Amino acid sequence: MEILISIITGLLGGGGMGGILKKLSLGKVGNLVTGGIGGLLGSLPQLGGLLEGIGGLTGNGSTAVAGAAGGGILMTVVGLIKKLLIKK
């Protein structure tokens, strides 16, 4: 169940960051896919513990925070890499 929560909140985190950082956006589908992967990575114990510390929460709340943070961070990193590789 925690993995599902992480993926869903990762989708929200990736989509939200794509909306906020329009210049780094990967498109709606790209933001969501990258966010979902980031949310899944955020649920890993090693990364999840680090990301949970950001929110200072425990239980399902920490899973949601770690998923959203992981999704938003991964979308931003991939967007930056894309922008650097496709300089005009």
C-alpha distance (Angstrom), angle and dihedral (degrees) to the residues before:
residue distance angle dihedral
M1 . . .
E2 3.80 . .
I3 3.80 91.4 .
L4 3.81 90.6 53.8
I5 3.81 90.5 49.9
S6 3.80 90.0 49.4
I7 3.80 93.0 50.4
I8 3.81 93.5 47.5
T9 3.80 93.7 47.4
G10 3.81 88.7 44.3
L11 3.80 88.5 56.2
L12 3.79 88.8 52.1
G13 3.81 92.4 46.1
G14 3.81 93.4 49.3
G15 3.79 93.0 44.9
G16 3.80 91.8 46.7
M17 3.79 94.6 49.6
G18 3.80 90.4 46.7
G19 3.79 88.5 54.9
I20 3.80 93.4 47.5
L21 3.82 97.3 42.0
K22 3.80 99.9 44.9
K23 3.82 93.9 169.4
L24 3.81 90.5 58.1
S25 3.80 95.8 41.4
L26 3.80 117.4 130.0
G27 3.80 92.9 -159.4
K28 3.79 123.7 -88.8
V29 3.79 96.2 -72.2
G30 3.81 93.4 41.1
N31 3.81 91.8 50.8
L32 3.79 91.8 49.3
V33 3.82 95.9 45.7
T34 3.80 92.3 46.6
G35 3.80 90.2 45.5
G36 3.80 92.0 50.9
I37 3.80 91.2 51.2
G38 3.80 90.1 47.0
G39 3.79 90.2 50.1
L40 3.79 90.1 51.6
L41 3.81 90.3 49.7
G42 3.79 88.8 48.1
S43 3.79 89.1 59.3
L44 3.82 92.3 60.4
P45 3.80 109.4 107.9
Q46 3.80 94.8 -123.3
L47 3.81 95.9 49.2
G48 3.79 95.5 29.5
G49 3.79 92.0 60.1
L50 3.78 90.4 53.0
L51 3.80 93.8 46.9
E52 3.82 93.1 43.1
G53 3.79 88.3 57.6
I54 3.79 88.3 62.7
G55 3.80 91.5 62.6
G56 3.80 96.9 34.3
L57 3.82 90.8 -139.2
T58 3.78 134.4 130.7
G59 3.80 133.7 -151.2
N60 3.81 121.6 11.1
G61 3.80 91.1 -15.3
S62 3.78 90.2 61.7
T63 3.81 90.7 48.0
A64 3.79 90.1 54.0
V65 3.80 92.8 47.3
A66 3.80 92.4 47.5
G67 3.82 91.5 48.5
A68 3.80 94.4 48.4
A69 3.80 92.5 44.7
G70 3.81 92.0 47.2
G71 3.80 91.7 48.7
G72 3.79 93.9 47.9
I73 3.78 94.4 44.5
L74 3.80 95.1 47.9
M75 3.82 92.4 47.2
T76 3.81 89.8 51.2
V77 3.82 93.7 47.7
V78 3.81 93.3 47.8
G79 3.82 90.1 45.9
L80 3.81 90.8 52.2
I81 3.80 91.8 49.0
K82 3.78 90.9 48.7
K83 3.80 91.1 49.3
L84 3.81 92.0 49.6
L85 3.80 93.1 48.4
I86 3.81 94.1 47.3
K87 3.79 100.5 47.0
K88 3.77 115.7 162.8
